[in-house]
Structure formats: structure tokens, C-alpha cells
Amino acid sequence: MIDVMYFAWVRERIGLPKETIETRAETVADLVEELKSREERYAMAFADVSALRVAVDQELSDFDAPLSGVREIAFFPPMTGG
């Protein structure tokens, strides 16, 4: 089981701040594809992953990061200064 957290407009599109899912995905990219195939709201949220950042167990990561042993994934738009 992996906790998946959504922030900012990702959360708004999906309609959830967090969910716990069971997945067979091997990488973050695989997980994104799995989520996109669930429902239209996920497909919309993950339509352009270049507009997203991901953290794996609270560390910034890449979409090709492996999920083995991971407990938490967070998706969010890039941070801006100000």
C-alpha cells in the first residue's frame, strides 16, 4: 500500500487530498499511467506530467523512480518564488 498525496490544482482536479492505494506499478511513471486509466479526473490531472513534480517519501524525485519499498508519493505543481 502506498499513500498518494495531491496538492494545489492536482488535488482540485482529482477531488481528494490523499488516498491509499494498492498498486503493481514499478515506477512513478507506471503509477501515473495506472491512475490515469482509473477515471477521467485522474486523466485530466496527469494529462501533462511535465507540469508536475513528484516527491517519493518526501524527497524530490523523477517519474522514473522505482516504487519498491516506497510508502508515500506526492504530486504537486512546480513551486514558484515570491
Summary of the structure (lengths in Angstrom):
residues: 82
radius of gyration: 11.7
end to end distance: 36.3
largest distance: 39.2
contacts: 211
relative contact order: 0.28
helix: 29%
strand: 28%
